[in-house]
Amino acid sequence: MKIKETFLAACAVAVVLAGTAACTTDGDRPTAKATADIPCEDGAYSWFNVDKRDVLTGVAEKEEISRKGARLTHKLTPLHTPRTAVTFEKGSRAGNAEAALRSLAVLVGETNADDDGVSTAFTDVHRSAPDLNDGSITIDGVGTIVQYAWTKQVTADFRYTCGDGKPVTGRAIGWVNDGSGLLECSTPIKNVKEGAPALAAARLSCDPDAPAAKT
């Protein structure tokens, strides 16, 4: 009985074993599909729908303080967790998240175009959210006190153009700083606008008819 030997090309063997067509043709030149999946670096970002606003991230229940020098004991309840993220259109030769956030940082004035921007926290997608209950606060006054925390959040849509490939769209979100504040429910908040963290905190924790809860 004759045994017929069959020889498979190296690429075919790789396909059988791995189940994917990962080989190249014409020497080491990648196929068209492989080329399309390679990220295109050093492109240009165009930004639109840029929104930069202060967002209430936590608020405590109102606390009656009857003597100066008293320490606040009510903990802040988290309302919004700031995050840093970039979403690119799927299946496109997109750039990278750090480069997108660096471009947005320049746009909103967090860094300048001459700075490499690598070290700024704004470009860190692994950046931790602020600890709302880190430390303690002593009050130099009396009244019905509400403690709150906020962050300045930035969201924007972008169009990324690189080389002669199809432009890529996406969305970025980040935050540039955070802070905390105190308000007294019976005292109106001066020069406050709708959506401001202090006003939102007053409406959540003070009585509905409290002066601080009104614009």
C-alpha positions in Angstrom: 0.0 0.0 0.0 1.3 3.4 -1.0 1.3 6.2 1.6 0.6 9.5 0.1 2.4 12.4 1.8 0.8 15.8 1.9 2.9 18.9 2.5 1.2 22.0 3.8 2.7 25.5 3.6 3.8 27.0 6.8 1.0 29.5 6.7 -1.6 26.8 6.2 -0.3 24.9 9.2 -0.5 28.0 11.3 -4.1 28.4 10.3 -5.0 24.8 11.2 -3.3 25.0 14.6 -4.3 28.5 15.7 -7.6 28.8 13.8 -6.7 32.3 12.6 -5.2 33.7 9.4 -2.2 35.5 11.0 0.3 35.0 8.2 1.6 37.6 5.8 2.1 37.6 2.0 4.9 39.0 -0.1 7.6 38.5 2.4 7.0 40.4 5.7 4.4 42.9 4.3 1.2 42.6 6.4 -2.1 42.0 4.6 -4.7 44.8 4.2 -6.7 43.6 7.2 -3.7 43.6 9.4 -2.7 47.1 8.3 -6.2 48.4 9.1 -5.8 47.2 12.7 -2.5 48.9 13.4 -3.1 52.1 15.4 -2.1 55.3 13.6 -0.1 57.5 15.8 0.7 61.3 15.7 -2.6 62.2 14.2 -4.7 65.4 14.8 -7.7 65.8 17.2 -10.6 68.0 16.5 -12.9 68.7 19.5 -16.6 69.6 19.7 -19.4 69.4 22.2 -16.9 70.3 24.9 -18.6 70.6 28.3 -16.7 71.7 31.4 -18.7 72.0 34.6 -18.6 71.6 38.4 -20.4 68.4 39.5 -21.5 67.6 43.0 -19.8 64.3 44.0 -21.0 63.9 47.6 -23.1 65.6 50.3 -23.7 65.0 54.0 -26.9 65.3 55.9 -27.5 68.7 57.6 -25.9 69.0 61.0 -26.9 71.3 63.9 -23.8 73.0 65.3 -24.5 74.9 68.6 -20.9 75.9 69.6 -17.8 77.2 67.9 -15.0 74.8 67.4 -17.3 71.8 67.0 -16.2 69.1 64.6 -18.5 67.8 61.9 -19.4 64.2 62.3 -21.7 63.4 59.4 -20.1 61.5 56.5 -20.6 62.5 52.9 -22.7 60.2 50.8 -21.2 59.6 47.3 -23.4 60.9 44.5 -21.1 60.9 41.4 -17.7 59.2 40.9 -15.4 61.1 38.6 -13.6 59.0 36.0 -11.1 59.3 33.2 -11.8 57.4 30.0 -11.6 57.5 26.2 -13.9 55.6 23.8 -12.8 55.2 20.2 -15.0 54.1 17.3 -14.7 50.4 17.0 -12.7 48.7 14.2 -10.8 51.9 13.2 -7.1 52.8 13.2 -7.5 54.8 16.4 -4.8 56.6 18.4 -4.4 56.0 22.1 -6.2 57.2 25.2 -3.3 59.2 26.6 -2.7 61.2 23.4 -6.4 62.0 23.2 -6.5 63.2 26.8 -3.3 65.2 26.4 -4.9 67.0 23.4 -8.1 67.7 25.5 -5.9 68.9 28.4 -4.4 71.5 26.1 -7.8 72.6 24.8 -9.2 73.2 28.3 -6.1 74.8 29.7 -4.9 72.0 32.0 -1.5 72.0 30.2 0.1 73.9 27.3 1.1 72.7 23.9 4.8 72.9 24.7 4.5 70.5 27.7 4.7 66.8 27.0 1.7 66.4 29.3 2.6 62.8 30.2 2.9 63.5 33.9 -0.4 65.3 34.3 -3.1 63.4 36.2 -5.6 64.4 33.6 -4.2 61.9 31.1 -4.2 59.0 33.6 -7.0 56.5 32.9 -6.2 54.7 36.1 -6.6 57.9 38.2 -8.3 57.2 41.5 -11.4 59.2 42.5 -11.0 61.6 45.5 -11.7 60.2 49.0 -14.8 62.1 50.1 -14.3 61.5 53.8 -10.5 62.0 54.1 -9.8 64.1 57.2 -12.1 66.1 59.5 -13.5 69.6 59.6 -13.9 71.9 62.6 -16.5 74.7 62.4 -15.8 78.3 63.5 -19.5 79.2 63.8 -23.0 77.9 64.6 -26.0 77.0 62.5 -27.3 74.2 60.3 -24.3 73.1 58.4 -24.1 71.0 55.2 -20.8 69.7 53.9 -20.4 68.8 50.2 -17.7 67.9 47.7 -17.4 68.6 44.0 -15.2 68.1 41.0 -14.7 69.9 37.7 -15.6 67.4 35.0 -14.8 67.7 31.3 -16.5 65.7 28.5 -16.0 66.1 24.8 -16.5 64.4 21.5 -13.6 64.3 19.0 -12.6 63.5 15.5 -9.2 61.9 15.0 -7.5 62.2 11.6 -4.2 60.3 10.9 -2.5 59.6 7.6 -4.8 58.8 4.6 -7.1 56.6 6.6 -10.7 57.2 7.5 -11.2 59.7 10.4 -12.1 58.2 13.7 -14.7 59.6 16.1 -14.8 59.1 19.9 -15.6 60.6 23.3 -13.3 61.5 26.2 -14.2 62.3 29.8 -11.9 63.5 32.6 -11.7 65.9 35.5 -9.3 68.6 36.3 -9.6 69.3 40.0 -11.8 68.7 43.1 -12.8 70.4 46.2 -15.2 70.6 49.1 -17.3 73.3 50.8 -19.7 74.1 53.6 -23.0 76.0 53.6 -25.4 77.1 56.3 -29.0 76.4 55.5 -30.4 79.6 56.8 -27.9 81.8 54.8 -28.6 82.4 51.1 -25.8 81.5 48.8 -24.6 84.6 46.9 -24.0 84.7 43.2 -25.1 81.1 42.7 -26.2 79.6 39.4 -28.5 76.7 38.6 -26.5 73.5 38.7 -23.9 74.8 41.0 -22.7 72.1 43.5 -23.5 74.3 46.6 -27.1 74.9 45.5 -27.5 71.2 44.6 -26.2 70.3 48.1 -28.5 72.7 49.8 -31.5 71.4 48.0 -30.6 67.8 48.9 -29.8 68.3 52.6 -31.5 71.5 53.8 -35.3 72.0 54.2 -37.1 72.8 51.0 -37.9 76.3 52.1 -34.4 77.0 53.5 -32.8 80.3 52.1 -29.7 78.4 50.9 -31.9 76.2 48.7 -33.2 79.1 46.7 -31.5 81.0 43.9 
